[in-house]
Amino acid sequence: MQRESQLTFFEYMVLSVLSEETGHEMQMSALAARTAASLSRLSHVAGRLEKRGLLVRNRLPGAGRRTSAVLTHAGLEAVISAAPGHVAAVREYLIDHLDPSQLAALESIGSAVRAAVAGESTVASSPA
C-alpha cells in the first residue's frame, strides 16, 4: 500500500475514517478511539498528513485543548485512490484464505469490535 499510494496503513485508516464522517470531520480524541491509536500517535501522523495537504486540524471552541481533523479534497482523493489496492490486499492476504464458517466468525468478531468501539454493550456469555 505504501509503495502504491504513498500512504502507510495507519495513514490510510485515518483518512478512511474521516471520509466516512459527515462533513469529513471528527474530533481528534474520537478519531484516535476509532483508529485504536493513542492521541499522541494520531497527532504525529495528523501533522504529517497536514503537511501533505491531506487534512487540516482546527482548534474547537470552548474549554480544554480540543481539536478536530478535517479531510481535505486532496485527502479524499488520496483515500479513494488507495481504496482499491487496500481492498485487493485484504482479499489476497485474508478473505480468500477463509472458508465460509471462518468468514462468518470473522464477521461476528468484527461486529462485536465495532459495537465496542461505538460504546454499545454486546457482552456475550463465554463458555466456562
C-alpha positions in Angstrom: 0.0 0.0 0.0 2.7 2.4 0.9 4.6 1.9 -2.3 1.5 2.3 -4.5 -0.4 5.1 -2.7 2.4 6.8 -0.6 0.2 6.1 2.5 1.0 3.9 5.4 -1.7 1.6 6.6 -2.4 3.8 9.6 -2.5 7.0 7.4 -5.0 5.2 5.2 -7.1 4.3 8.2 -7.2 7.9 9.5 -8.2 9.2 6.1 -10.7 6.4 5.6 -12.4 7.0 8.9 -12.6 10.8 8.1 -14.0 10.0 4.7 -17.0 8.2 6.2 -17.9 11.1 8.6 -20.5 13.7 7.8 -18.5 16.8 6.7 -15.4 14.6 6.7 -14.6 16.0 10.2 -14.0 14.4 13.6 -12.7 15.4 17.0 -9.1 14.0 17.3 -9.9 12.1 20.5 -12.8 10.3 18.8 -10.6 9.6 15.7 -7.9 8.2 18.0 -10.5 5.8 19.5 -11.9 4.8 16.1 -8.4 4.0 14.8 -7.3 2.3 18.1 -4.4 4.7 18.4 -3.0 6.9 21.2 -3.8 10.6 20.8 0.0 11.2 20.7 0.4 8.8 17.8 -2.5 10.2 15.9 -1.3 13.8 16.5 2.1 12.9 15.0 0.5 11.2 11.9 -2.0 14.1 11.5 0.9 16.5 11.4 2.5 14.6 8.6 -0.8 14.4 6.7 -1.4 18.1 7.3 2.0 18.9 5.8 1.0 16.9 2.7 -2.3 18.8 2.4 -4.5 15.7 3.1 -6.1 17.0 6.3 -6.3 20.1 8.4 -6.6 20.4 12.1 -8.9 23.0 13.7 -9.0 24.0 17.4 -12.5 23.6 18.7 -14.1 26.4 20.8 -14.6 26.0 24.5 -12.6 24.8 27.4 -9.8 22.4 27.0 -7.5 21.6 24.1 -9.9 20.0 21.8 -9.0 19.8 18.1 -10.8 18.4 15.1 -9.3 16.8 12.0 -10.9 17.7 8.6 -10.3 15.7 5.4 -9.3 18.0 2.5 -10.3 17.4 -1.1 -6.8 16.1 -1.7 -7.2 13.7 1.2 -10.4 12.4 -0.1 -8.9 11.9 -3.5 -5.9 10.1 -1.9 -8.2 7.7 0.1 -10.4 7.0 -2.9 -7.3 6.3 -5.0 -5.8 4.0 -2.4 -9.0 2.0 -1.6 -8.9 -0.5 -4.5 -5.4 -1.5 -3.6 -6.4 -1.9 0.1 -9.4 -4.0 -0.8 -7.3 -6.2 -3.1 -4.7 -6.7 -0.4 -7.3 -7.6 2.2 -8.8 -10.1 -0.2 -5.4 -11.6 -1.2 -4.0 -11.9 2.3 -7.1 -12.6 4.4 -10.5 -13.2 2.8 -9.5 -15.6 0.1 -7.9 -17.9 2.6 -11.0 -18.3 4.8 -13.8 -20.8 4.4 -17.5 -19.8 4.8 -17.6 -20.7 8.6 -14.4 -18.7 9.2 -15.8 -15.7 7.3 -18.9 -15.9 9.5 -16.8 -16.0 12.6 -14.8 -13.0 11.3 -18.0 -11.1 10.6 -19.2 -11.8 14.1 -16.0 -10.7 15.7 -15.9 -7.6 13.6 -19.5 -6.7 14.6 -18.6 -7.1 18.3 -15.5 -4.9 18.0 -17.4 -2.3 16.0 -20.1 -2.2 18.7 -17.5 -1.9 21.5 -15.8 1.0 19.7 -19.2 2.6 19.3 -19.8 2.2 23.1 -22.6 -0.3 22.7 -22.9 -3.2 25.1 -22.6 -6.6 23.4 -21.4 -8.7 26.3 -21.9 -12.3 25.4 -21.6 -15.1 27.8 -18.4 -17.0 27.3 -18.1 -20.7 27.8 -16.7 -21.7 31.1 
